[in-house]
Amino acid sequence: MAVLAPAAVFSENGGVNASELWKSSKWPFLLGDAMLLAVAWIFIQRAAHPIAPFEIAVASGCVALGAILGCLPFILDYRAAVKAIEAAGLGSVAEKIQNLEKLAAQVSAATNEWTNAQTQAEKTAAFAKEIADNMAAEVRQFTGFMQKMNDSEKVALRLESEKLRRGEAEWLQVLVRILDHVYLLNAAATRSRQPKLVEQISSFQSACRDAARRIGLAPFSPNPDEPFDAQKHRNVDETTAPGDGAVVAETVGAGFTFQGKLLRPALVRVKAPGAEPEELTEPLEEKTDELSLQEPD
C-alpha cells in the first residue's frame, strides 16, 4: 500500500512536493483497519470448527474492508498529489502563455517600430527625390540661362568682330591708298632724274613700307622682265589679254599681301619677251584708284 504514496521526486515542481496541505491524516483509517482485522480474528477464534461458510464470508469481508480502509488514505493522497501536479503544470503553462503574450507584445512593438522606421524612410526618400527634382530643375534653368547668355555673348562678339573687320578693311584701304600715293611719288621722283630727290623719296617709301609690315601689310613690286602671273599681276590694258610668255614691262601700282594672304595684285604693263615697253598714256594715279582690295579673311 505504501507504493501508492507519491515520492519526493515525483513532481518537477518542488513547491508541490514540499506542501503538506494536500496530505490527509492516516491514523483513523489505520485504526479502523486494525479494528476490522481484530474483529475478523475474534470472530474466527470463537467460531465452532469446522468454520461455517457464513463465518468465513464475514471474516473475509472484515479483512477486505480493513484492507480497503488501510489503502484509502494513500489513494486519497495520491489523487490529491496528482491534482496538485496538474494544477502546478497548468500554472507553468499559464506562465509560459503569459511569457508568449509578452513576447508577442514585444514582437508587435518591434513591428510597429519597424513600420514607423519604414514610414520615415519613405518620407525621407520622397523628400530626397523632391530635392533632387528641384536641383534638376534649377540646373535646367541655370543651363538655359547660361545658354542664353552664351548666345547673347556670341551675337555681341559677332557684331564686334564684324565691326573690327569693317574697321580693319577701312584702315587697310586708307593705308593702301597712302602707300599707293607714296609709290607714285617715288615713281615721279625717279622720272625726274634728280638723284637727291630720288634718294629722299626712296628712303621715305622704305620707312612707310617698314611701318606697314609691322601690322602684316607687305607691298610687293614685280621686277622688269619677270614672267606675268595672272594671280599676282594685273594688266593695265584689260582689253588685251597677255600672250603666252608675256613678261612684266613696268610696275604701275604695287601689290599687297596682308598677313601672308594676297590682298591686291600688282598693276603692271606687259610686253612680249625682248620687246620695248610702250609709253603709258593714262595717269598712274587713275590706274591705281581703279584697283579694289580683296576682303581679308
TORKOL-4160 file (C-alpha; in steps of 0.2 Angstrom, whole numbers, padded with zeros to 4 digits, m for minus):
297
<pt num="1" X="0000" Y="0000" Z="0000"/>
<pt num="2" X="0015" Y="0012" Z="0003"/>
<pt num="3" X="0019" Y="0010" Z="m0015"/>
<pt num="4" X="0004" Y="0021" Z="m0019"/>
<pt num="5" X="0011" Y="0036" Z="m0010"/>
<pt num="6" X="0020" Y="0049" Z="m0021"/>
<pt num="7" X="0039" Y="0050" Z="m0020"/>
<pt num="8" X="0048" Y="0066" Z="m0016"/>
<pt num="9" X="0055" Y="0067" Z="m0034"/>
<pt num="10" X="0038" Y="0063" Z="m0042"/>
<pt num="11" X="0034" Y="0081" Z="m0047"/>
<pt num="12" X="0046" Y="0093" Z="m0056"/>
<pt num="13" X="0038" Y="0107" Z="m0045"/>
<pt num="14" X="0047" Y="0107" Z="m0028"/>
<pt num="15" X="0033" Y="0118" Z="m0021"/>
<pt num="16" X="0020" Y="0105" Z="m0023"/>
<pt num="17" X="0031" Y="0091" Z="m0015"/>
<pt num="18" X="0036" Y="0102" Z="m0001"/>
<pt num="19" X="0017" Y="0106" Z="0003"/>
<pt num="20" X="0008" Y="0097" Z="0017"/>
<pt num="21" X="m0009" Y="0104" Z="0014"/>
<pt num="22" X="m0015" Y="0091" Z="0002"/>
<pt num="23" X="m0010" Y="0076" Z="0013"/>
<pt num="24" X="m0024" Y="0068" Z="0024"/>
<pt num="25" X="m0022" Y="0060" Z="0041"/>
<pt num="26" X="m0019" Y="0041" Z="0041"/>
<pt num="27" X="m0022" Y="0036" Z="0059"/>
<pt num="28" X="m0041" Y="0035" Z="0058"/>
<pt num="29" X="m0040" Y="0024" Z="0043"/>
<pt num="30" X="m0026" Y="0013" Z="0051"/>
<pt num="31" X="m0036" Y="0012" Z="0067"/>
<pt num="32" X="m0052" Y="0006" Z="0058"/>
<pt num="33" X="m0041" Y="m0006" Z="0048"/>
<pt num="34" X="m0034" Y="m0013" Z="0064"/>
<pt num="35" X="m0051" Y="m0015" Z="0072"/>
<pt num="36" X="m0058" Y="m0024" Z="0057"/>
<pt num="37" X="m0044" Y="m0036" Z="0057"/>
<pt num="38" X="m0046" Y="m0038" Z="0076"/>
<pt num="39" X="m0065" Y="m0042" Z="0073"/>
<pt num="40" X="m0061" Y="m0054" Z="0060"/>
<pt num="41" X="m0048" Y="m0063" Z="0071"/>
<pt num="42" X="m0060" Y="m0064" Z="0086"/>
<pt num="43" X="m0074" Y="m0070" Z="0075"/>
<pt num="44" X="m0064" Y="m0084" Z="0068"/>
<pt num="45" X="m0057" Y="m0089" Z="0086"/>
<pt num="46" X="m0074" Y="m0090" Z="0093"/>
<pt num="47" X="m0082" Y="m0099" Z="0079"/>
<pt num="48" X="m0086" Y="m0118" Z="0080"/>
<pt num="49" X="m0075" Y="m0129" Z="0070"/>
<pt num="50" X="m0076" Y="m0133" Z="0056"/>
<pt num="51" X="m0080" Y="m0115" Z="0052"/>
<pt num="52" X="m0096" Y="m0112" Z="0043"/>
<pt num="53" X="m0096" Y="m0103" Z="0026"/>
<pt num="54" X="m0105" Y="m0088" Z="0033"/>
<pt num="55" X="m0092" Y="m0086" Z="0046"/>
<pt num="56" X="m0078" Y="m0087" Z="0033"/>
<pt num="57" X="m0088" Y="m0074" Z="0022"/>
<pt num="58" X="m0090" Y="m0062" Z="0037"/>
<pt num="59" X="m0071" Y="m0064" Z="0042"/>
<pt num="60" X="m0066" Y="m0061" Z="0024"/>
<pt num="61" X="m0077" Y="m0046" Z="0022"/>
<pt num="62" X="m0069" Y="m0038" Z="0038"/>
<pt num="63" X="m0052" Y="m0042" Z="0031"/>
<pt num="64" X="m0056" Y="m0035" Z="0014"/>
<pt num="65" X="m0064" Y="m0019" Z="0022"/>
<pt num="66" X="m0049" Y="m0017" Z="0033"/>
<pt num="67" X="m0038" Y="m0018" Z="0018"/>
<pt num="68" X="m0048" Y="m0005" Z="0009"/>
<pt num="69" X="m0049" Y="0006" Z="0024"/>
<pt num="70" X="m0030" Y="0005" Z="0026"/>
<pt num="71" X="m0027" Y="0009" Z="0007"/>
<pt num="72" X="m0039" Y="0023" Z="0006"/>
<pt num="73" X="m0029" Y="0037" Z="0014"/>
<pt num="74" X="m0014" Y="0033" Z="0002"/>
<pt num="75" X="m0026" Y="0033" Z="m0013"/>
<pt num="76" X="m0033" Y="0050" Z="m0007"/>
<pt num="77" X="m0016" Y="0057" Z="m0005"/>
<pt num="78" X="m0011" Y="0050" Z="m0022"/>
<pt num="79" X="m0026" Y="0058" Z="m0030"/>
<pt num="80" X="m0023" Y="0075" Z="m0021"/>
<pt num="81" X="m0005" Y="0074" Z="m0027"/>
<pt num="82" X="m0010" Y="0071" Z="m0045"/>
<pt num="83" X="m0022" Y="0086" Z="m0044"/>
<pt num="84" X="m0008" Y="0097" Z="m0036"/>
<pt num="85" X="0004" Y="0092" Z="m0050"/>
<pt num="86" X="m0009" Y="0095" Z="m0063"/>
<pt num="87" X="m0013" Y="0112" Z="m0056"/>
<pt num="88" X="0006" Y="0116" Z="m0055"/>
<pt num="89" X="0008" Y="0111" Z="m0073"/>
<pt num="90" X="m0007" Y="0122" Z="m0078"/>
<pt num="91" X="0001" Y="0136" Z="m0068"/>
<pt num="92" X="0018" Y="0133" Z="m0078"/>
<pt num="93" X="0008" Y="0133" Z="m0094"/>
<pt num="94" X="m0001" Y="0149" Z="m0090"/>
<pt num="95" X="0016" Y="0157" Z="m0085"/>
<pt num="96" X="0023" Y="0151" Z="m0102"/>
<pt num="97" X="0007" Y="0158" Z="m0111"/>
<pt num="98" X="0010" Y="0175" Z="m0102"/>
<pt num="99" X="0028" Y="0174" Z="m0107"/>
<pt num="100" X="0022" Y="0171" Z="m0125"/>
<pt num="101" X="0010" Y="0185" Z="m0124"/>
<pt num="102" X="0024" Y="0197" Z="m0118"/>
<pt num="103" X="0035" Y="0190" Z="m0132"/>
<pt num="104" X="0020" Y="0193" Z="m0144"/>
<pt num="105" X="0018" Y="0211" Z="m0137"/>
<pt num="106" X="0037" Y="0214" Z="m0140"/>
<pt num="107" X="0036" Y="0207" Z="m0157"/>
<pt num="108" X="0021" Y="0219" Z="m0161"/>
<pt num="109" X="0031" Y="0233" Z="m0153"/>
<pt num="110" X="0046" Y="0229" Z="m0164"/>
<pt num="111" X="0034" Y="0228" Z="m0179"/>
<pt num="112" X="0027" Y="0245" Z="m0175"/>
<pt num="113" X="0044" Y="0252" Z="m0174"/>
<pt num="114" X="0049" Y="0244" Z="m0190"/>
<pt num="115" X="0033" Y="0251" Z="m0198"/>
<pt num="116" X="0037" Y="0268" Z="m0191"/>
<pt num="117" X="0055" Y="0267" Z="m0197"/>
<pt num="118" X="0049" Y="0262" Z="m0214"/>
<pt num="119" X="0037" Y="0276" Z="m0215"/>
<pt num="120" X="0051" Y="0288" Z="m0210"/>
<pt num="121" X="0062" Y="0281" Z="m0223"/>
<pt num="122" X="0049" Y="0283" Z="m0236"/>
<pt num="123" X="0046" Y="0301" Z="m0231"/>
<pt num="124" X="0065" Y="0304" Z="m0232"/>
<pt num="125" X="0066" Y="0296" Z="m0249"/>
<pt num="126" X="0052" Y="0306" Z="m0255"/>
<pt num="127" X="0060" Y="0322" Z="m0248"/>
<pt num="128" X="0076" Y="0317" Z="m0256"/>
<pt num="129" X="0068" Y="0314" Z="m0273"/>
<pt num="130" X="0059" Y="0331" Z="m0271"/>
<pt num="131" X="0076" Y="0339" Z="m0268"/>
<pt num="132" X="0084" Y="0330" Z="m0282"/>
<pt num="133" X="0070" Y="0336" Z="m0294"/>
<pt num="134" X="0071" Y="0354" Z="m0288"/>
<pt num="135" X="0090" Y="0353" Z="m0291"/>
<pt num="136" X="0087" Y="0346" Z="m0308"/>
<pt num="137" X="0075" Y="0360" Z="m0312"/>
<pt num="138" X="0087" Y="0373" Z="m0305"/>
<pt num="139" X="0101" Y="0365" Z="m0316"/>
<pt num="140" X="0090" Y="0366" Z="m0331"/>
<pt num="141" X="0085" Y="0384" Z="m0328"/>
<pt num="142" X="0104" Y="0388" Z="m0325"/>
<pt num="143" X="0109" Y="0379" Z="m0341"/>
<pt num="144" X="0096" Y="0388" Z="m0351"/>
<pt num="145" X="0101" Y="0405" Z="m0343"/>
<pt num="146" X="0119" Y="0401" Z="m0347"/>
<pt num="147" X="0114" Y="0396" Z="m0365"/>
<pt num="148" X="0105" Y="0412" Z="m0367"/>
<pt num="149" X="0120" Y="0422" Z="m0360"/>
<pt num="150" X="0131" Y="0412" Z="m0372"/>
<pt num="151" X="0121" Y="0416" Z="m0387"/>
<pt num="152" X="0120" Y="0434" Z="m0382"/>
<pt num="153" X="0139" Y="0435" Z="m0380"/>
<pt num="154" X="0141" Y="0426" Z="m0396"/>
<pt num="155" X="0130" Y="0438" Z="m0405"/>
<pt num="156" X="0139" Y="0453" Z="m0397"/>
<pt num="157" X="0156" Y="0445" Z="m0401"/>
<pt num="158" X="0150" Y="0443" Z="m0419"/>
<pt num="159" X="0144" Y="0461" Z="m0420"/>
<pt num="160" X="0161" Y="0466" Z="m0413"/>
<pt num="161" X="0170" Y="0455" Z="m0425"/>
<pt num="162" X="0161" Y="0462" Z="m0439"/>
<pt num="163" X="0164" Y="0480" Z="m0433"/>
<pt num="164" X="0183" Y="0476" Z="m0431"/>
<pt num="165" X="0183" Y="0468" Z="m0449"/>
<pt num="166" X="0174" Y="0483" Z="m0456"/>
<pt num="167" X="0186" Y="0494" Z="m0447"/>
<pt num="168" X="0201" Y="0484" Z="m0452"/>
<pt num="169" X="0195" Y="0484" Z="m0471"/>
<pt num="170" X="0193" Y="0503" Z="m0469"/>
<pt num="171" X="0210" Y="0507" Z="m0462"/>
<pt num="172" X="0218" Y="0494" Z="m0474"/>
<pt num="173" X="0210" Y="0504" Z="m0488"/>
<pt num="174" X="0217" Y="0520" Z="m0482"/>
<pt num="175" X="0234" Y="0513" Z="m0478"/>
<pt num="176" X="0235" Y="0505" Z="m0496"/>
<pt num="177" X="0230" Y="0522" Z="m0504"/>
<pt num="178" X="0243" Y="0531" Z="m0494"/>
<pt num="179" X="0256" Y="0518" Z="m0500"/>
<pt num="180" X="0250" Y="0520" Z="m0517"/>
<pt num="181" X="0252" Y="0538" Z="m0517"/>
<pt num="182" X="0270" Y="0536" Z="m0509"/>
<pt num="183" X="0274" Y="0524" Z="m0523"/>
<pt num="184" X="0268" Y="0536" Z="m0536"/>
<pt num="185" X="0278" Y="0550" Z="m0528"/>
<pt num="186" X="0293" Y="0539" Z="m0529"/>
<pt num="187" X="0290" Y="0534" Z="m0547"/>
<pt num="188" X="0288" Y="0553" Z="m0551"/>
<pt num="189" X="0304" Y="0557" Z="m0542"/>
<pt num="190" X="0313" Y="0543" Z="m0552"/>
<pt num="191" X="0307" Y="0550" Z="m0569"/>
<pt num="192" X="0313" Y="0567" Z="m0563"/>
<pt num="193" X="0331" Y="0560" Z="m0564"/>
<pt num="194" X="0336" Y="0571" Z="m0548"/>
<pt num="195" X="0347" Y="0559" Z="m0538"/>
<pt num="196" X="0345" Y="0568" Z="m0521"/>
<pt num="197" X="0326" Y="0569" Z="m0523"/>
<pt num="198" X="0325" Y="0551" Z="m0528"/>
<pt num="199" X="0336" Y="0546" Z="m0513"/>
<pt num="200" X="0325" Y="0555" Z="m0501"/>
<pt num="201" X="0308" Y="0549" Z="m0508"/>
<pt num="202" X="0315" Y="0531" Z="m0509"/>
<pt num="203" X="0320" Y="0532" Z="m0490"/>
<pt num="204" X="0303" Y="0539" Z="m0486"/>
<pt num="205" X="0294" Y="0525" Z="m0496"/>
<pt num="206" X="0305" Y="0512" Z="m0487"/>
<pt num="207" X="0301" Y="0519" Z="m0470"/>
<pt num="208" X="0282" Y="0519" Z="m0474"/>
<pt num="209" X="0283" Y="0501" Z="m0480"/>
<pt num="210" X="0293" Y="0495" Z="m0465"/>
<pt num="211" X="0280" Y="0503" Z="m0454"/>
<pt num="212" X="0266" Y="0494" Z="m0464"/>
<pt num="213" X="0275" Y="0477" Z="m0462"/>
<pt num="214" X="0274" Y="0478" Z="m0443"/>
<pt num="215" X="0255" Y="0476" Z="m0444"/>
<pt num="216" X="0256" Y="0462" Z="m0458"/>
<pt num="217" X="0254" Y="0473" Z="m0473"/>
<pt num="218" X="0268" Y="0470" Z="m0486"/>
<pt num="219" X="0269" Y="0478" Z="m0503"/>
<pt num="220" X="0277" Y="0470" Z="m0517"/>
<pt num="221" X="0283" Y="0476" Z="m0534"/>
<pt num="222" X="0287" Y="0463" Z="m0548"/>
<pt num="223" X="0304" Y="0466" Z="m0557"/>
<pt num="224" X="0305" Y="0470" Z="m0575"/>
<pt num="225" X="0305" Y="0455" Z="m0587"/>
<pt num="226" X="0298" Y="0444" Z="m0573"/>
<pt num="227" X="0285" Y="0432" Z="m0581"/>
<pt num="228" X="0267" Y="0438" Z="m0580"/>
<pt num="229" X="0257" Y="0429" Z="m0566"/>
<pt num="230" X="0238" Y="0431" Z="m0568"/>
<pt num="231" X="0236" Y="0428" Z="m0549"/>
<pt num="232" X="0249" Y="0441" Z="m0543"/>
<pt num="233" X="0248" Y="0453" Z="m0558"/>
<pt num="234" X="0235" Y="0463" Z="m0566"/>
<pt num="235" X="0237" Y="0470" Z="m0584"/>
<pt num="236" X="0235" Y="0489" Z="m0586"/>
<pt num="237" X="0227" Y="0486" Z="m0603"/>
<pt num="238" X="0212" Y="0475" Z="m0598"/>
<pt num="239" X="0205" Y="0475" Z="m0616"/>
<pt num="240" X="0220" Y="0464" Z="m0622"/>
<pt num="241" X="0224" Y="0448" Z="m0614"/>
<pt num="242" X="0243" Y="0445" Z="m0611"/>
<pt num="243" X="0250" Y="0432" Z="m0624"/>
<pt num="244" X="0260" Y="0416" Z="m0619"/>
<pt num="245" X="0277" Y="0420" Z="m0612"/>
<pt num="246" X="0272" Y="0438" Z="m0608"/>
<pt num="247" X="0283" Y="0447" Z="m0596"/>
<pt num="248" X="0282" Y="0462" Z="m0584"/>
<pt num="249" X="0287" Y="0478" Z="m0593"/>
<pt num="250" X="0284" Y="0491" Z="m0579"/>
<pt num="251" X="0275" Y="0491" Z="m0562"/>
<pt num="252" X="0261" Y="0504" Z="m0562"/>
<pt num="253" X="0255" Y="0500" Z="m0545"/>
<pt num="254" X="0262" Y="0489" Z="m0531"/>
<pt num="255" X="0253" Y="0474" Z="m0525"/>
<pt num="256" X="0249" Y="0470" Z="m0507"/>
<pt num="257" X="0248" Y="0455" Z="m0495"/>
<pt num="258" X="0240" Y="0455" Z="m0478"/>
<pt num="259" X="0247" Y="0443" Z="m0465"/>
<pt num="260" X="0253" Y="0431" Z="m0479"/>
<pt num="261" X="0237" Y="0432" Z="m0490"/>
<pt num="262" X="0235" Y="0441" Z="m0506"/>
<pt num="263" X="0226" Y="0457" Z="m0503"/>
<pt num="264" X="0228" Y="0466" Z="m0521"/>
<pt num="265" X="0238" Y="0460" Z="m0536"/>
<pt num="266" X="0251" Y="0472" Z="m0543"/>
<pt num="267" X="0246" Y="0483" Z="m0558"/>
<pt num="268" X="0258" Y="0480" Z="m0572"/>
<pt num="269" X="0261" Y="0483" Z="m0590"/>
<pt num="270" X="0266" Y="0468" Z="m0600"/>
<pt num="271" X="0276" Y="0465" Z="m0616"/>
<pt num="272" X="0282" Y="0451" Z="m0627"/>
<pt num="273" X="0300" Y="0445" Z="m0622"/>
<pt num="274" X="0313" Y="0456" Z="m0629"/>
<pt num="275" X="0300" Y="0470" Z="m0635"/>
<pt num="276" X="0302" Y="0488" Z="m0629"/>
<pt num="277" X="0289" Y="0494" Z="m0617"/>
<pt num="278" X="0275" Y="0506" Z="m0623"/>
<pt num="279" X="0273" Y="0523" Z="m0615"/>
<pt num="280" X="0259" Y="0525" Z="m0603"/>
<pt num="281" X="0246" Y="0537" Z="m0609"/>
<pt num="282" X="0235" Y="0537" Z="m0594"/>
<pt num="283" X="0240" Y="0545" Z="m0577"/>
<pt num="284" X="0246" Y="0532" Z="m0565"/>
<pt num="285" X="0235" Y="0538" Z="m0550"/>
<pt num="286" X="0219" Y="0535" Z="m0560"/>
<pt num="287" X="0225" Y="0517" Z="m0564"/>
<pt num="288" X="0229" Y="0513" Z="m0546"/>
<pt num="289" X="0212" Y="0520" Z="m0540"/>
<pt num="290" X="0203" Y="0508" Z="m0551"/>
<pt num="291" X="0211" Y="0493" Z="m0541"/>
<pt num="292" X="0200" Y="0486" Z="m0527"/>
<pt num="293" X="0206" Y="0476" Z="m0512"/>
<pt num="294" X="0201" Y="0459" Z="m0508"/>
<pt num="295" X="0191" Y="0456" Z="m0492"/>
<pt num="296" X="0204" Y="0449" Z="m0479"/>
<pt num="297" X="0199" Y="0433" Z="m0470"/>
